[in-house]
Amino acid sequence: MGRDPGLRRLALGTLLAAYQGPVPPGWAVDLVAEGLAGHTLFGTNVHDPAQVAASTAALRAGRADVLVAIDEEGGDVTRLAHATGSPYPGNAALGAVDDPALTRQVYAAIGAELAGLGVTVDLAPTVDVNTADENPVIGTRSFGADPFRVAAHSAAAVEGLQSVGVAACAKHFPGHGATVADSHHELPTVDVPPAVLRDRDLPPFAAAIGSGARAVMTAHIRVPALTGDGPATFSRAVLVDLLRREYGFTGAVITDALEMKAAALAAGGVGPAAVRALAAGADLLCVGAKVDATLVEQVAAQIVKAIEDGRLDRSRVEEAAGRTAALAAWTRAVGTTPAGTTDLGYAAARRAVRVEGDVSGLVRPLVVRLHAATTRARGRVPWGLGPHLAGVTELRVVAAETDPAELGRLAGGQPIVLVGRHLHRLPGGAALVEALAAAYPVTVVEMGWPGRWRPAGVRAFVTTFGASHASGRAAAEVLGLAD
């Protein structure tokens, strides 16, 4: 008996692939015509608006209801503005302002831009409650550390995106905010009872679901009480019992990228991870960023084989493909609002800046940006005060390799402005700041998650709650250094 050709199309209908470069290659469009659910756009796919619009049109030529997804969170995680930094502040800044109406406006503006380019699903908002100051992967992507504040802004973000016809995807269920490991590289563990999750991590998901979020993304985290030794992405207790039955979610469950080590290593590869995620209750499988036709065919073939040998019920895959198709149908049915020119993001970023101390009198200071490693989620997006300074150059150094006395000599008696991200956990960062502050007039600009650390002896401590282009300009304006 030959293989059922319908199974390949069924399997493809659960996959969200990706491709390299600014133009969709032939295989990417062909697979869409053959049933592939869609593609995720990354920074390598984005050169300019006209090019992105042409790319999405090419994908729709393969099939009109193709899903085109993107990680456009504003703030530190941006694909559309990866070359310059986002013109919108991120979630931590919006949470600091604490005006849900503003959050709704910002996300509606982001959504309108996406809709105008033909993007149908925003893999946002991040609704994790960032309760760990050392969290390396969430941080400023979170609206804050208070579950109720995060819940209010999560609901507003969902409403804003979906008001312009772009599906929102609340992430990362059941909550990545308490982790101190990056799931791109390892499997983080949140070892708490379910009751703690319900009180601390799950209220924002409940709010997002209550606001009609069309999708929820899984977290590649281990919660032993629910998931055993594997990640939540492979757990029916999380995806079915908790998300669907307890929290009443009826939309599409999208996995975080299956190429991430927290998933791929746990399952023995992307293909086996896809099978396990489907069996657990996921609907749309995000393969990852490094994808080609061969990988897509391999993953689809492993899903087909699992159906044929009984490891995966065909009805479960049909259910998943059906929910994915319903998501695509919703994005086609809802009207869009054209994007407009607005200074909304920059105004919002200015409202978020917090100043502790005195920032007056900063005449021609030495501005020093302390190098900070990036994450896979953020990518290599420019940040800092450099693009916004008038008559001042931003010097870039590595904290652990920098002599405080040398910076003092370079300052030549002028004030020093130190710009960093997550300075409290940057190698050598805290020591450098405090050594300089003991000898020179120092102002610190913290563009990451500020935590509780405040260095002794500084003249001022300025917090932007993010490192977007908008937040960089806001900080430069507050310091009186803007061009």
Long-range contacts (C-beta under 8 A, 24 or more apart in sequence): 3-304, 3-308, 7-304, 7-307, 7-308, 7-314, 8-34, 8-35, 8-300, 8-301, 8-304, 9-34, 9-35, 10-35, 10-307, 10-314, 10-317, 10-318, 10-321, 11-299, 11-300, 11-301, 11-303, 11-304, 11-307, 11-317, 12-36, 12-37, 12-296, 12-300, 13-37, 13-320, 13-321, 13-324, 13-325, 14-274, 14-278, 14-283, 14-284, 14-285, 14-303, 14-317, 14-320, 14-321, 14-324, 15-274, 15-284, 15-285, 15-287, 15-296, 15-299, 15-300, 16-40, 16-67, 16-69, 16-254, 16-284, 16-285, 16-286, 16-287, 17-287, 17-291, 17-296, 18-42, 18-45, 18-287, 18-288, 18-289, 18-290, 18-291, 19-45, 19-291, 19-292, 20-44, 20-45, 20-292, 21-45, 22-46, 22-47, 22-51, 22-55, 23-54, 23-55, 23-58, 24-55, 24-58, 24-59, 27-292, 27-293, 28-59, 28-62, 28-293, 29-58, 29-59, 29-61, 29-62, 30-62, 31-62, 31-293, 31-296, 32-59, 32-62, 32-63, 32-66, 33-62, 33-63, 36-66, 36-296, 37-66, 37-67, 37-284, 37-321, 37-324, 37-328, 38-66, 38-67, 38-68, 38-69, 38-120, 38-121, 38-328, 39-66, 39-67, 39-68, 39-69, 40-69, 40-70, 40-71, 40-123, 40-286, 40-289, 41-68, 41-69, 41-70, 41-79, 41-119, 42-70, 42-71, 42-79, 42-289, 43-79, 43-82, 43-379, 44-289, 45-79, 46-79, 46-80, 46-82, 49-116, 49-117, 52-80, 52-117, 52-118, 52-119, 53-116, 53-117, 53-118, 55-118, 56-117, 56-118, 56-119, 57-118, 59-118, 60-118, 64-332, 65-325, 65-328, 65-329, 65-331, 65-332, 66-328, 67-120, 67-121, 67-284, 67-324, 67-327, 67-328, 67-331, 68-118, 68-119, 68-120, 68-121, 69-119, 69-120, 69-121, 69-122, 69-123, 69-169, 69-286, 70-114, 70-119, 70-121, 70-122, 70-123, 71-122, 71-123, 71-124, 71-377, 72-110, 72-114, 72-119, 72-122, 72-123, 72-124, 73-124, 73-125, 73-126, 73-141, 74-106, 74-107, 74-110, 74-124, 74-345, 74-468, 75-140, 75-141, 75-466, 75-467, 75-468, 75-471, 76-139, 76-140, 76-141, 76-378, 76-381, 76-383, 76-466, 76-467, 76-468, 77-124, 77-126, 77-141, 77-377, 77-378, 77-379, 78-381, 78-468, 80-113, 80-114, 80-117, 81-381, 81-469, 82-379, 82-380, 82-381, 83-382, 84-382, 84-387, 84-469, 85-381, 85-382, 85-383, 85-387, 85-467, 85-468, 85-469, 85-470, 85-472, 86-345, 86-381, 86-468, 86-469, 86-470, 87-345, 87-346, 87-468, 87-469, 87-470, 88-344, 88-345, 88-348, 88-349, 88-468, 88-470, 89-345, 89-348, 89-349, 89-352, 89-465, 89-466, 89-468, 89-470, 89-471, 89-474, 90-140, 90-141, 90-465, 90-466, 90-468, 90-471, 91-125, 91-126, 91-140, 91-141, 91-142, 91-143, 91-144, 91-153, 91-157, 92-130, 92-139, 92-140, 92-141, 92-142, 92-143, 92-144, 92-449, 92-465, 92-466, 93-140, 93-348, 93-349, 93-352, 93-464, 93-465, 93-466, 93-468, 93-471, 94-143, 94-153, 94-348, 94-352, 95-142, 95-143, 95-144, 95-149, 95-150, 95-153, 95-465, 96-144, 96-352, 96-354, 96-463, 96-465, 97-348, 97-351, 97-352, 98-149, 98-153, 99-351, 100-152, 100-153, 100-155, 100-156, 101-156, 102-348, 102-351, 103-143, 103-153, 103-156, 103-157, 103-160, 104-156, 104-157, 104-159, 104-160, 104-163, 105-160, 105-344, 106-160, 106-344, 106-345, 106-348, 107-156, 107-157, 107-158, 107-159, 107-160, 107-161, 107-168, 108-160, 108-161, 108-163, 108-164, 108-337, 109-160, 109-339, 109-340, 109-342, 109-344, 109-345, 110-160, 110-161, 111-160, 111-161, 111-162, 111-163, 111-164, 111-165, 111-166, 112-164, 112-336, 112-337, 112-338, 112-339, 112-340, 113-339, 114-166, 115-164, 115-165, 115-166, 115-336, 115-337, 115-339, 116-336, 116-338, 116-339, 119-166, 120-165, 120-166, 120-167, 120-328, 120-331, 120-332, 121-166, 121-167, 121-169, 121-214, 121-215, 121-327, 121-331, 122-161, 122-166, 122-167, 122-168, 122-169, 123-169, 123-171, 123-217, 123-254, 123-286, 124-157, 124-161, 124-168, 124-169, 124-171, 125-153, 125-154, 125-157, 125-158, 125-161, 125-168, 125-170, 125-171, 125-208, 126-171, 126-172, 127-151, 127-154, 127-157, 127-170, 127-171, 127-204, 127-205, 127-207, 127-208, 128-171, 128-172, 128-175, 128-176, 128-177, 128-201, 128-204, 129-175, 129-177, 129-178, 129-200, 129-201, 129-203, 129-204, 130-177, 130-449, 131-177, 131-178, 131-200, 132-177, 132-178, 132-179, 132-180, 133-424, 133-425, 133-449, 133-451, 133-452, 134-180, 134-425, 135-176, 135-177, 135-178, 135-179, 135-180, 135-449, 136-180, 136-181, 136-182, 136-375, 137-176, 137-179, 137-181, 137-182, 137-183, 137-184, 137-375, 137-377, 138-176, 138-177, 138-179, 139-422, 139-448, 139-449, 140-448, 140-449, 140-465, 140-466, 140-467, 141-377, 142-177, 143-204, 145-177, 147-199, 147-200, 147-201, 147-203, 147-204, 148-203, 150-203, 150-204, 151-203, 151-204, 151-206, 151-207, 152-207, 154-204, 154-205, 154-207, 154-208, 154-211, 155-207, 155-208, 155-210, 155-211, 156-211, 157-208, 158-208, 158-211, 158-212, 158-213, 159-211, 159-212, 162-211, 162-212, 162-213, 162-214, 162-334, 163-337, 164-336, 164-337, 165-331, 165-334, 165-335, 165-336, 165-337, 166-331, 166-336, 167-214, 167-215, 167-327, 167-330, 167-331, 168-208, 168-213, 168-214, 168-215, 169-213, 169-214, 169-215, 169-216, 169-217, 169-254, 170-204, 170-205, 170-208, 170-209, 170-213, 170-215, 170-216, 170-217, 171-216, 171-217, 171-218, 171-219, 171-256, 172-217, 172-218, 172-219, 172-220, 172-221, 172-256, 173-205, 173-216, 173-217, 173-218, 173-219, 173-232, 173-238, 173-239, 173-243, 174-201, 174-202, 174-205, 174-219, 174-221, 174-223, 174-226, 174-232, 174-238, 174-242, 174-243, 175-200, 175-201, 175-202, 175-205, 175-219, 175-221, 176-219, 176-221, 177-201, 179-221, 182-375, 182-376, 183-219, 183-220, 183-221, 183-231, 183-256, 183-260, 183-261, 183-262, 183-263, 184-260, 184-261, 184-262, 184-375, 184-376, 184-377, 185-261, 185-262, 186-261, 186-262, 187-220, 187-221, 187-222, 187-231, 187-261, 187-262, 187-265, 187-266, 188-220, 188-221, 188-222, 188-262, 189-221, 189-222, 189-223, 189-224, 190-221, 190-222, 190-223, 191-223, 191-224, 191-225, 192-223, 192-225, 193-225, 194-223, 194-225, 194-226, 194-242, 197-223, 202-247, 205-243, 205-247, 206-247, 209-247, 209-248, 209-249, 213-249, 213-251, 214-251, 214-252, 214-327, 214-330, 214-331, 215-251, 215-252, 215-253, 215-254, 215-284, 215-327, 216-243, 216-249, 216-251, 216-252, 216-253, 216-254, 217-253, 217-254, 217-255, 217-256, 217-286, 218-253, 218-254, 218-255, 218-256, 218-277, 218-282, 219-256, 220-256, 220-260, 220-262, 220-263, 220-266, 221-262, 230-266, 230-276, 231-262, 231-263, 231-266, 233-258, 233-263, 233-273, 233-276, 233-277, 233-280, 233-282, 234-263, 234-266, 234-267, 234-273, 234-276, 234-277, 234-279, 234-280, 235-280, 236-279, 236-280, 236-281, 238-280, 239-280, 239-281, 239-282, 240-280, 240-281, 243-281, 244-281, 251-323, 251-326, 251-327, 252-283, 252-284, 252-323, 252-324, 252-326, 252-327, 253-281, 253-282, 253-283, 253-284, 253-323, 254-282, 254-283, 254-284, 254-285, 254-286, 255-282, 255-284, 255-285, 255-286, 256-286, 257-286, 257-287, 257-288, 257-289, 258-285, 258-286, 258-287, 258-288, 259-287, 259-288, 259-289, 259-290, 259-291, 260-288, 260-376, 270-295, 270-298, 270-299, 271-298, 271-299, 271-301, 271-302, 271-303, 272-302, 274-299, 274-302, 274-303, 275-302, 275-303, 275-306, 275-311, 275-312, 278-303, 278-306, 278-312, 278-316, 278-317, 278-320, 279-306, 279-311, 279-312, 279-316, 282-320, 283-319, 283-320, 283-321, 283-323, 283-324, 284-320, 284-323, 284-324, 284-327, 345-468, 345-470, 346-470, 346-473, 346-474, 348-470, 349-464, 349-466, 349-468, 349-470, 349-471, 349-473, 349-474, 350-474, 350-477, 350-478, 352-464, 352-465, 352-466, 352-471, 352-474, 353-462, 353-463, 353-464, 353-471, 353-474, 353-475, 353-478, 354-462, 354-463, 354-465, 355-460, 355-461, 355-462, 355-478, 356-454, 356-460, 356-461, 356-462, 356-463, 357-443, 357-458, 357-459, 357-460, 357-461, 358-459, 358-460, 359-443, 359-459, 359-460, 359-462, 359-478, 359-479, 359-480, 360-480, 361-415, 362-415, 362-417, 362-443, 362-479, 362-480, 362-481, 363-414, 363-415, 364-391, 364-392, 364-414, 365-392, 365-411, 365-414, 365-415, 365-416, 365-417, 365-443, 365-481, 366-395, 366-407, 366-410, 366-411, 366-412, 366-414, 366-415, 366-416, 366-417, 367-392, 367-393, 367-394, 367-395, 367-417, 367-419, 367-481, 368-394, 368-395, 368-396, 368-397, 368-407, 368-416, 368-417, 368-418, 368-419, 369-394, 369-395, 369-396, 369-397, 369-419, 369-420, 370-397, 370-398, 370-399, 370-418, 370-419, 370-420, 370-423, 370-426, 370-429, 370-432, 371-396, 371-397, 371-398, 371-399, 372-420, 372-421, 372-422, 372-426, 372-448, 381-467, 382-469, 383-421, 383-447, 383-467, 383-468, 383-472, 384-419, 384-447, 384-467, 384-472, 385-417, 385-419, 385-445, 385-472, 385-475, 385-476, 385-479, 385-481, 386-472, 387-469, 387-472, 387-473, 388-472, 388-473, 388-475, 388-476, 388-477, 388-481, 388-482, 388-483, 389-476, 389-481, 389-482, 389-483, 390-481, 390-482, 390-483, 392-481, 394-419, 398-428, 399-426, 399-427, 399-428, 399-429, 399-431, 399-432, 400-427, 400-428, 400-432, 401-428, 402-428, 402-432, 404-432, 404-435, 404-436, 404-439, 407-436, 408-436, 408-439, 408-440, 411-440, 415-440, 415-441, 415-442, 415-443, 415-459, 416-440, 416-441, 416-442, 416-443, 417-442, 417-443, 417-444, 417-445, 417-479, 417-481, 418-442, 418-443, 418-444, 418-445, 419-445, 419-447, 419-475, 420-444, 420-445, 420-446, 420-447, 420-448, 421-446, 421-447, 421-448, 421-467, 422-448, 422-449, 422-451, 423-448, 423-453, 423-455, 424-450, 424-451, 424-452, 424-453, 425-451, 430-455, 433-458, 443-479, 445-475, 445-479, 447-471, 447-472, 447-475
